[in-house]
Amino acid sequence: MLLELNNIFKWVTTGGQRIFLLKDINLQVEQGEFISVMGPSGSGKSTLLNVIGMLDTFDEGEYNFMDESVYSLKEKHRANLYKQYIGFVFQSYHLLDDLTVQENLEMPLIYKKVKGSERKAMVADMLDRFNIVGKKDLFPAQLSGGQQQLVGVARALIANPKLILADEPTGNLNSKQGEEIMELFKQLNEEGVTIIQVTHSEKNAEYGSRIINLLDGRMV
Amino acid sequence: MFKNHLNIAWRTIKKDKLFTFIKIGGFAVGIAACLLIALFIRNEVSYDEHYANKDQIYRVVFQGEVQGEVMKSTHFQLPFADALQSDFPEITKAGKVNTIEIFGAGKRGMRVNGQKENTFEENFVLADQETFDILEIQLQEGNPQTALSRPSSIVMSRSKADKYFPNGDALQQTIFLDNDTSKPYTVTGIMEDVPENSHLDFDFLLPIEDTNQNWTNQNYFTYVLVNPNTDIPALEQKMSLIVEKYIIPAQIKRGRSADFIDVLRTAEYKLQPVTDIYLKSDLKMQDGLKHGDIKFVWLFAAIAIFVLLLAVINFINLSTAKSANRAKEVGLRKTIGAFRNNLVGQFLTESVIFSIISFVLGVVLAWALLPTFNQIAAKNMELPLSAWWFLPILFAAGVLVGILAGLYPAFYLSAFRPVNVLKGTLSVGSKSGRLRSGLVIFQFTTSVILIIGTLIIYRQMDFIVSKELGYDKERVVVLEGTNILGNKMEAFKEQLAELSQVKSVTATNYLPIDGGSRNGNTFMVDGQDDGGRGVPAQKWRVDYDYINTLGIQLKAGRGFSKEFAYDSINSIVINSKMASELGLKDPIGKKLDNNSQIFTIIGVIEDFHFKSLKEDISSLSLVIGKDVGAVSVKLEKGNPAEALASVEQVWNRTIPNQALNYTFLEEEFTQMHADVQRMGSIFNSFALFAILVACLGLFALSAFMVEQRRKEISIRRVLGAPFKNIYQLLTLDFLKLVVISIGIAIPIGWYLMNRWLEGFAYHINIGWEIFSLAALIALGVAIVTISYQSIGAALLKPTKGLRTE
């Protein structure tokens, strides 16, 4: 088991009233799964993803990631955990504008203190694998949306994560580009990477092995 | 990792050029200002630090109270130094120096034997052999033990020796001073040039040939060299014995009253460390030397710190203002694995790089501005670029300031939580808004205080220049070095007076300017017992045309006239101040006793300013006498160049072998206040620096405020807000801060400048118009600065601001 959520609650208090963002979420994710999270706007999809990715906290419940209880971990330890095992892909790519493609890919490795020569090899490998060697010296602004997202996925993958969290990865792409990214995910999943994606599109959701539907913070 | 930091920093610089320019440029300006002030202060405090025994060298100061007023003097009797040396074992050596013109110091015409031309030289000083040792004068040639021990010796500086004897054979050559071939001087030594930062500046040393061993005439500075670890206060106390042992008997012998003696008994000697002479001397000492002012040193140090602070604040402000743009970066970096300390490191590196670039630019800027600054400050300073410590210290300072300035932005920025940034719920800037407002207020308060200071200094200078002085300084030419005329003086004066362009001529060096002769005398109303204290007053030796040449107004009685033979013997003209000090309601015809010499008052003149306006007009009297150091010529209206040519002709006819040296009384007057003017200019230029830095900051801040509110502005525009509305919205926010700053600055500025003005006996009153003007300037500068941004924003097409969302 890769991760397990038991009775997760998350709320905000406004005007003395609790508004639940997540309500009693129970979820087990096995290694190698490809899960699609669906639901209307404001149903808590992204919040769930952020909680899983440890970018956000929860108020009640139990979350075990690789048999470690996330709730009891200190902030720093928790950060270590997600930095080591989780890669993120965003709807609006979120590449670092000031860095070239190559440098964007290199960044997570630098933070992981991978040695320079090794880093170069890994980056070259990734560029090769995603067929973007020719673009390595370009800045994000010089790439199309699809290409940027390609780099985004490559960056998420480069540190060999166990889990990829993708928040509407095709939301800003046209259908052809979107399809390419989904095919890529499918291929990665077949190679053994666990993926959880949030999506609005039924068609994209079909790529997953399991679909979770959320409504008002609940799983339905 | 570090390479990556460098890379990012470089890209950040390249990406936003205007921003970078302001951030680095503002900082560089601040650093340059700081460097220049530091150089100035370093120069000011370096005076007389070059003596190896500087902790043992002192100048003696005499200090007493006469009629409730503290009097200080640095002039002593001829035998004083010898008495100190023989009576007090703590004093290893005591030497004397004379800088008074009638003794042969100051300006002389000089000529090498065998040549015809005289050259006018200004820096003659009389000194004895002991002074040689005390002031550590280094002889390059000649015998230091005997250089000044014989009469008619002359010691000159290396540069003067090279000037007059380019062959290097100066030693033992003969020199004539003021055309006097009956008294040839022999060069007995070549000394190293006196360092520029010495309180006592001289190119030529002459021996003291005065043999008048009396204890009543005071003409000599006295320096002492004491044993190491001497208890100075105790020694000062012991020195009072001198008064009892030598001075009182001499004064009694002269017939001074018991009351006068009592006053003498309350006087005491002080030892002033040689390193204090330049910066910490009292105006009252009237030593005629050039001085700095420790108050200005502190003031400038404060300004330097403030300018740097302003620049650092800008730096911090601009960094946090930019946080909106960098929040995303922070969030992202965290999600892809950055730890907080990675980010802190990144931002600090960036800050340090910015800082070091600024330091480099700052040094270059300071280097470029230094010649101008030297001119303003009348100094000859250099950046110590080659000193081993200079660049390392600057580098260390760059790193340190970079870290300090970067700390707040670094921790502020790196604390962003990724989820907030990525979700877009973080309202960047609102939290730090108050801090930024505070910093803007601080900057503008400082600027407004400096503006107020600038305005008041300017007004005061204007006041000094246009002040009614009680004499007419216009069209008066002062001919210098006229000692050389000797017995040709009367003929020379007559020839000048005959010129049609000349109104009148007077020969005396007792002029109301710096470098004019001064003395101290005591007058009593004859036959009136005032306790024997008398009134201290100047007694100026002038000639018959003095009063009308200088345009001094007669208040009562008459001026000197050749018709009355006794005028040249015992007539005296006094100023109003002296009449009232003496308590005389109707002074004409009254008799005055000066050192047992009796004078009859024939006239009272209006008070005129013969000292700097920092000081009150004090008692002054005029008598007929000889003092031929200078000749003043009042010109008729008309072309002064022509008139001068005629004067020069007469001079050349009389003295064919020395060029005429002249200056204008008006210039000399301005020169007298040059220190104030200089300090004013320095102050003003640095105030300008500070204001510039503050404006750069405001400019950049308003730019970012506009950027942050771009969406809001666009929405307002879509909803139909007119240009005016948006312009006001953006501008008023900042103006509020400026108005608050003005409110804070006015009382502080008022207080500080009042303190400054108190240093002048004659000064302007600070009125509301100055504050209003300062406020207007500050508001105007702020409005212009902000408008540049807010007009641009208000004219923005709404779709542009919304599209990015």
Interface residues (C-beta under 8 A of the other chain):
Chain A: S46 N50 G53 L55 D56 K76 A79 K83 F88 F90 H94 L95 L96 D97 D98 L99 E103 E106 M107 P108 I110 Y111 K112 R155 A156 A159
Chain B: M1 N4 N7 I8 R11 T12 K15 K328 E329 G331 L332 R333 K334 T335 I336 G337 A338 F339 N342 R417 P418 V419 L422 K423
